[in-house]
């Protein structure tokens, strides 16, 4: 028998309606996870045709508020940033719970989220692996965007595997016309999720305002309007090359080339002893509230 479940579509990382990254969220917390199949969930994500669709279930591990499964139109992801923030927003609205700390269970473990009084939701990054790539791969990827990077690109494994590239400024970022077919072939050959391309805001003199773009054609997402895991990868990359000794806050914008205006508020938190924590957050609004039939 078909199931009718609560549904939301959330506009994530935006302060103006319809200018963020939409996320479909389906509340499965009142059913058993065994009542739906991975194939069903993937089919729904393909049908919504958003960059991601998430499904909230009762947690199966102590200390968590909910479990989330995250799907692109083509595959399941262990973690993604805008679905994490949007799912937390939806969870709080579905349940009516008021908390300033929420813990999400997902494919990379437990993700801690903080909720401010004005409803800015930020996630604390889990473990991140930073890897070098070959000179040939760098040259090949640069060719797909007709760019010259100013620092050596690196692969950031944050759940998705993002190759992060830094160019001179936001003007260089925004003028790129990516060869998506060539990029997809490279991603497939190397097991990468996609490319994060970033640059300092043109005219910025304080080294804390950046513009980024996210390309993931292999996931069925030619350009992601606003990407949380990509932003996390980008700020982690900046710390890798800059080695900040003090805590730094950053403002990252994204989506201009696809008619969006995403705003992400980030922190590179340098703790005593040298440990560094990373936070990415922003504001979200539920645009559609209703039900969906599974």
KAKA-V395596 format. One record per residue. N is the residue number from 1. SS is DSSP state (hx for helix, st for strand, lp for the rest). OMEGA is omega in radians with two decimals (none if undefined). Layout:
# KAKA-V395596
{{N | SS | OMEGA} {N | SS | OMEGA}}
This chain:
# KAKA-V395596
{{1 | lp | 3.13} {2 | lp | 3.09} {3 | lp | 3.07} {4 | st | -3.00} {5 | st | 3.09} {6 | st | -3.04} {7 | st | 3.00} {8 | st | 2.90} {9 | st | -2.98} {10 | st | 3.05} {11 | st | -2.93} {12 | st | 3.09} {13 | lp | 3.13} {14 | lp | 3.08} {15 | lp | 3.06} {16 | lp | -3.06} {17 | lp | 3.07} {18 | lp | -3.14} {19 | lp | 3.11} {20 | lp | 3.13} {21 | st | -3.11} {22 | st | 3.11} {23 | st | 3.00} {24 | st | 3.14} {25 | st | -3.13} {26 | st | -3.07} {27 | st | 3.12} {28 | lp | -3.02} {29 | lp | 3.13} {30 | lp | 3.04} {31 | lp | 3.07} {32 | lp | -3.11} {33 | hx | -3.13} {34 | hx | -3.11} {35 | hx | 3.09} {36 | lp | -3.14} {37 | lp | 3.06} {38 | hx | -3.14} {39 | hx | 3.09} {40 | hx | -3.11} {41 | hx | 3.12} {42 | hx | 3.13} {43 | hx | 3.12} {44 | hx | 3.13} {45 | hx | 3.08} {46 | hx | -3.11} {47 | hx | 3.12} {48 | hx | 3.05} {49 | lp | 3.00} {50 | lp | -3.14} {51 | lp | 3.01} {52 | lp | 3.00} {53 | st | -3.12} {54 | st | -3.14} {55 | st | -3.13} {56 | st | 3.11} {57 | st | 3.01} {58 | lp | 3.14} {59 | lp | 3.08} {60 | lp | 3.14} {61 | lp | -3.10} {62 | lp | 3.07} {63 | lp | -3.12} {64 | lp | 3.12} {65 | lp | 3.11} {66 | st | 3.03} {67 | st | 3.13} {68 | st | 2.94} {69 | st | -2.98} {70 | st | -3.12} {71 | st | 2.85} {72 | lp | 3.06} {73 | lp | -3.05} {74 | lp | -3.05} {75 | lp | 3.08} {76 | st | 3.12} {77 | st | 3.07} {78 | lp | -3.13} {79 | lp | 2.96} {80 | lp | -2.97} {81 | hx | -3.09} {82 | hx | 3.02} {83 | hx | 3.11} {84 | hx | 3.13} {85 | hx | -3.13} {86 | hx | 3.11} {87 | hx | 3.08} {88 | hx | 3.09} {89 | hx | -3.13} {90 | hx | 3.12} {91 | hx | -3.13} {92 | hx | 3.13} {93 | hx | 3.11} {94 | hx | -3.00} {95 | hx | -3.04} {96 | lp | 3.13} {97 | lp | 3.06} {98 | lp | -3.12} {99 | lp | 3.05} {100 | lp | 3.02} {101 | st | 3.14} {102 | st | 3.12} {103 | st | -3.13} {104 | st | 2.98} {105 | st | 3.14} {106 | st | -3.02} {107 | lp | 3.10} {108 | lp | 3.13} {109 | st | -3.10} {110 | st | 3.12} {111 | st | 3.13} {112 | st | 3.10} {113 | st | 3.06} {114 | st | -3.12} {115 | st | -3.13} {116 | lp | -3.12} {117 | lp | 3.10} {118 | lp | 2.99} {119 | lp | 2.92} {120 | lp | -3.11} {121 | st | -3.14} {122 | st | 3.04} {123 | st | 3.05} {124 | st | -3.06} {125 | lp | 2.95} {126 | lp | 3.14} {127 | lp | 3.14} {128 | lp | 3.07} {129 | st | 3.11} {130 | st | -3.11} {131 | st | 3.00} {132 | st | 3.00} {133 | lp | -3.05} {134 | lp | 3.07} {135 | hx | -3.14} {136 | hx | 3.10} {137 | hx | 3.11} {138 | hx | -3.14} {139 | hx | -3.12} {140 | hx | 3.14} {141 | hx | 3.08} {142 | hx | -3.13} {143 | hx | 3.14} {144 | hx | -3.12} {145 | hx | -3.10} {146 | lp | -3.12} {147 | lp | 2.93} {148 | lp | -3.11} {149 | lp | 3.13} {150 | lp | 3.00} {151 | lp | -3.12} {152 | lp | 3.09} {153 | lp | 3.09} {154 | st | 3.09} {155 | st | 3.13} {156 | st | -3.14} {157 | st | -3.09} {158 | lp | -2.89} {159 | lp | 2.82} {160 | lp | 3.12} {161 | st | -3.06} {162 | st | 2.97} {163 | st | -3.06} {164 | st | -3.13} {165 | st | -3.13} {166 | st | 3.07} {167 | st | -2.95} {168 | lp | -3.07} {169 | lp | -3.07} {170 | hx | 3.10} {171 | hx | 3.09} {172 | hx | 3.13} {173 | hx | -2.98} {174 | hx | -3.11} {175 | lp | -3.08} {176 | lp | 2.96} {177 | lp | -2.99} {178 | lp | 2.97} {179 | lp | -2.99} {180 | hx | 3.13} {181 | hx | 3.12} {182 | hx | 3.12} {183 | hx | 3.13} {184 | hx | 3.13} {185 | hx | 3.11} {186 | hx | 3.12} {187 | hx | 3.14} {188 | hx | -3.11} {189 | hx | -3.02} {190 | hx | -3.14} {191 | lp | 3.14} {192 | lp | 3.06} {193 | lp | -3.11} {194 | st | -3.03} {195 | st | 2.92} {196 | st | -3.14} {197 | st | -3.08} {198 | st | 3.07} {199 | st | 3.09} {200 | st | 3.10} {201 | lp | -3.12} {202 | lp | -3.12} {203 | lp | -3.13} {204 | lp | -3.13} {205 | lp | -3.05} {206 | lp | 3.06} {207 | lp | -3.14} {208 | lp | 3.12} {209 | st | -3.07} {210 | st | 2.99} {211 | st | 3.08} {212 | st | 2.97} {213 | st | -3.12} {214 | st | 3.13} {215 | st | 3.13} {216 | st | -3.09} {217 | hx | -3.14} {218 | hx | 3.11} {219 | hx | -3.09} {220 | lp | -3.12} {221 | st | -3.10} {222 | st | 3.02} {223 | st | 3.13} {224 | st | -3.06} {225 | lp | 3.13} {226 | lp | -2.94} {227 | lp | -3.13} {228 | hx | 3.14} {229 | hx | 3.07} {230 | hx | 3.09} {231 | hx | 3.05} {232 | hx | 3.13} {233 | hx | -3.10} {234 | hx | -3.12} {235 | hx | 3.06} {236 | hx | 3.08} {237 | hx | 3.11} {238 | hx | 3.11} {239 | hx | 3.12} {240 | hx | -3.08} {241 | hx | -3.07} {242 | hx | 3.13} {243 | lp | 3.09} {244 | lp | 3.12} {245 | lp | 3.12} {246 | lp | 3.14} {247 | lp | -3.08} {248 | st | 3.03} {249 | st | -3.08} {250 | st | 3.02} {251 | st | -3.11} {252 | st | 3.07} {253 | st | -3.07} {254 | st | 2.97} {255 | lp | -3.04} {256 | hx | -3.09} {257 | hx | 3.14} {258 | hx | 3.04} {259 | lp | 3.14} {260 | lp | 3.14} {261 | lp | -3.12} {262 | st | 3.10} {263 | st | -3.14} {264 | st | -3.09} {265 | st | -2.93} {266 | st | 3.07} {267 | st | 2.95} {268 | st | -2.97} {269 | st | -3.12} {270 | st | -3.03} {271 | lp | 3.05} {272 | lp | -3.10} {273 | lp | 3.04} {274 | lp | 3.10} {275 | lp | -3.13} {276 | st | 3.03} {277 | st | -3.07} {278 | st | -3.12} {279 | st | 3.06} {280 | st | -3.12} {281 | st | 3.13} {282 | st | -3.07} {283 | lp | -3.11} {284 | st | 3.13} {285 | st | 3.03} {286 | st | -3.07} {287 | st | -3.12} {288 | st | 3.10} {289 | st | -3.12} {290 | st | 3.13} {291 | st | 3.08} {292 | st | -3.13} {293 | st | 3.07} {294 | lp | none}}
